[in-house]
């Protein structure tokens, strides 16, 4: 194989590897963004609501309204 043909082959392989890496990075960014969106949209409000309900329950246990 001539040196020119080897370099051409190596260039094509390198370009393919770079494109695969860029594609995986973009795909991973989309997946990560989707997980972050779902966390802030659905999971975090549910956690905050359960914490607020637990705190309200603790406050109502020590409340003087039940004594009367």
Rosetta blueprint (number, residue, H / E / L):
1 X L
2 X L
3 X H
4 X H
5 X H
6 X H
7 X H
8 X H
9 X H
10 X H
11 X H
12 X H
13 X H
14 X H
15 X H
16 X H
17 X H
18 X H
19 X H
20 X H
21 X H
22 X H
23 X H
24 X H
25 X H
26 X H
27 X H
28 X H
29 X H
30 X H
31 X H
32 X H
33 X H
34 X H
35 X H
36 X H
37 X H
38 X H
39 X H
40 X H
41 X H
42 X H
43 X H
44 X H
45 X H
46 X H
47 X H
48 X H
49 X H
50 X H
51 X H
52 X H
53 X H
54 X H
55 X H
56 X H
57 X H
58 X H
59 X H
60 X H
61 X H
62 X L
63 X L
64 X L
65 X L
66 X L
67 X L
68 X L
